[in-house]
Amino acid sequence: MEVPIRSRLLDYVEYTEAEPPAEADTGPAHGRSRLLDYVGGVDAGALGQDDGAAPKPGVPAYHTAVYVPAHPRYADIADTEGRPARVPLIAYELFAHPADGSVALAFTTLEKLVSALGPAQPWIAASIGPLAEGMREHGARVRLDPEVAPGHHNWQPADLAAYAREVS
């Protein structure tokens, strides 16, 4: 029996349902992350170039491009003079896994990410090596091309519209 992998994103933010604005693009008509609507283009092809280091058998090369559930966040801080400032950052979404605890999911193709998590899932393209190292530093593992219970989508088009209003 397959246990669904559940996003932990909503464990950290107050969730309220919202309707997307009438002019919002709510479908996956274009093959790019909604994240790009906020932060500009990502050249995933450049991430896929290997530096020549030989990977271990069964392990992708260090700079292999993967698609990772993530979204922009903002930290409200004080600058060096004590004035309030808003700093942008990227938050990787961690998921609860029945055997591994908190995990980051990574997909070798965008089609696999969309199939597993739905067309409204925000994502970024990243290199598998730095992603795995960063997750390990925080006590999490990376699951590559995991099987996810079908139809279990954490982000809906209305969620994207609400999130866009929240961070704008």
C-alpha positions as CSV (number, residue, x, y, z in Angstrom):
1,M,0.0,0.0,0.0
2,E,1.4,3.3,-1.1
3,V,1.6,6.0,1.6
4,P,1.2,9.6,0.3
5,I,4.1,12.0,0.7
6,R,2.7,15.2,2.3
7,S,4.2,18.6,1.9
8,R,5.3,20.3,5.1
9,L,5.0,23.8,3.5
10,L,1.6,24.5,5.2
11,D,3.0,23.5,8.6
12,Y,4.9,26.7,8.6
13,V,2.5,29.2,7.1
14,E,-1.1,30.2,7.9
15,Y,-3.3,28.8,5.1
16,T,-6.4,30.4,3.7
17,E,-8.1,29.5,0.5
18,A,-8.4,32.2,-2.1
19,E,-9.8,32.5,-5.6
20,P,-7.4,33.4,-8.3
21,P,-7.9,36.8,-10.0
22,A,-9.9,36.7,-13.1
23,E,-6.9,37.4,-15.3
24,A,-4.7,34.8,-13.6
25,D,-3.2,32.0,-15.7
26,T,-4.4,28.9,-13.9
27,G,-3.3,26.2,-16.3
28,P,0.0,24.7,-17.4
29,A,-0.3,26.0,-20.9
30,H,3.4,26.9,-20.8
31,G,6.1,24.5,-19.8
32,R,7.8,26.6,-17.1
33,S,7.6,27.0,-13.4
34,R,5.3,29.6,-11.9
35,L,8.3,30.6,-9.9
36,L,9.6,32.3,-12.9
37,D,6.7,34.7,-12.7
38,Y,8.4,36.1,-9.6
39,V,12.1,35.8,-10.1
40,G,12.9,35.7,-13.8
41,G,14.2,32.9,-16.1
42,V,16.3,29.9,-15.2
43,D,18.6,28.3,-17.7
44,A,18.2,24.6,-16.7
45,G,20.4,23.5,-19.6
46,A,23.4,25.3,-18.1
47,L,22.9,23.5,-14.9
48,G,23.2,20.1,-16.6
49,Q,26.8,20.5,-17.7
50,D,29.1,18.2,-15.7
51,D,32.5,19.4,-14.4
52,G,34.1,16.1,-15.3
53,A,34.0,14.5,-11.9
54,A,33.0,10.8,-12.2
55,P,29.9,9.9,-10.3
56,K,29.6,6.8,-8.1
57,P,27.7,4.0,-9.8
58,G,23.9,4.6,-9.6
59,V,24.5,8.2,-8.4
60,P,23.8,11.1,-10.8
61,A,26.8,13.4,-11.7
62,Y,27.2,16.3,-9.2
63,H,25.9,19.0,-11.6
64,T,23.0,17.0,-13.0
65,A,20.0,19.3,-13.4
66,V,16.9,18.3,-11.4
67,Y,13.6,20.0,-10.8
68,V,12.8,20.7,-7.1
69,P,9.6,21.8,-5.4
70,A,10.5,25.3,-4.2
71,H,9.2,28.8,-4.1
72,P,10.3,32.4,-3.3
73,R,10.1,33.7,0.3
74,Y,11.1,36.9,1.9
75,A,12.8,37.6,5.2
76,D,12.0,40.9,6.9
77,I,15.2,42.0,8.6
78,A,16.9,45.2,9.7
79,D,19.8,46.5,7.6
80,T,23.1,47.6,9.1
81,E,21.6,51.0,10.0
82,G,18.6,49.4,11.7
83,R,16.1,50.2,8.9
84,P,13.6,47.5,7.9
85,A,14.6,45.6,4.7
86,R,13.0,42.7,2.8
87,V,15.5,40.0,1.5
88,P,14.4,37.5,-1.1
89,L,15.3,33.8,-0.8
90,I,14.3,30.5,-2.2
91,A,12.6,28.0,0.1
92,Y,12.9,24.3,-0.8
93,E,9.7,22.4,0.2
94,L,10.3,19.5,2.5
95,F,7.9,16.5,2.5
96,A,7.1,14.0,5.2
97,H,8.2,10.5,4.1
98,P,7.2,7.4,6.0
99,A,10.7,5.9,6.1
100,D,13.1,8.9,5.8
101,G,11.4,11.6,7.8
102,S,11.8,15.0,6.1
103,V,12.9,14.8,2.5
104,A,13.4,17.1,-0.4
105,L,12.1,15.7,-3.7
106,A,14.0,16.0,-6.9
107,F,12.9,15.0,-10.4
108,T,15.0,14.4,-13.4
109,T,12.4,15.8,-15.8
110,L,9.8,18.5,-15.5
111,E,7.2,16.1,-16.7
112,K,7.9,13.8,-13.7
113,L,7.5,16.7,-11.3
114,V,4.2,17.7,-12.8
115,S,3.0,14.1,-13.0
116,A,3.8,13.6,-9.3
117,L,2.9,17.0,-7.8
118,G,0.6,18.7,-10.3
119,P,0.8,21.6,-12.7
120,A,0.5,24.3,-10.1
121,Q,3.6,23.1,-8.1
122,P,6.2,25.9,-8.0
123,W,9.7,24.6,-8.7
124,I,13.3,25.6,-9.5
125,A,16.0,23.9,-11.5
126,A,19.1,23.0,-9.4
127,S,22.2,20.8,-9.4
128,I,21.7,17.5,-7.5
129,G,25.1,17.7,-5.8
130,P,24.7,21.1,-4.0
131,L,21.0,20.2,-3.3
132,A,22.0,16.9,-1.6
133,E,24.8,18.6,0.4
134,G,22.5,21.4,1.6
135,M,19.8,19.0,2.7
136,R,22.3,16.8,4.5
137,E,23.6,19.8,6.5
138,H,20.0,20.3,7.7
139,G,19.3,16.6,8.4
140,A,17.2,15.9,5.4
141,R,17.6,13.5,2.5
142,V,16.9,13.9,-1.2
143,R,14.6,11.4,-2.9
144,L,15.2,11.3,-6.7
145,D,12.1,10.6,-8.9
146,P,10.0,9.3,-6.0
147,E,6.7,7.6,-6.4
148,V,4.0,9.9,-5.1
149,A,0.4,8.8,-4.5
150,P,-1.5,10.0,-7.6
151,G,-3.7,13.0,-7.4
152,H,-2.0,14.3,-4.2
153,H,-1.3,17.9,-5.3
154,N,-0.3,20.4,-2.6
155,W,-0.5,23.5,-4.7
156,Q,-3.7,24.4,-6.6
157,P,-4.1,27.4,-9.0
158,A,-5.9,29.4,-6.2
159,D,-2.9,28.7,-3.9
160,L,-0.6,30.4,-6.4
161,A,-2.8,33.4,-6.7
162,A,-3.0,33.8,-2.9
163,Y,0.7,33.3,-2.6
164,A,1.4,36.0,-5.3
165,R,-0.8,38.4,-3.3
166,E,0.9,37.6,-0.1
167,V,4.5,38.2,-1.3
168,S,3.8,41.2,-3.6
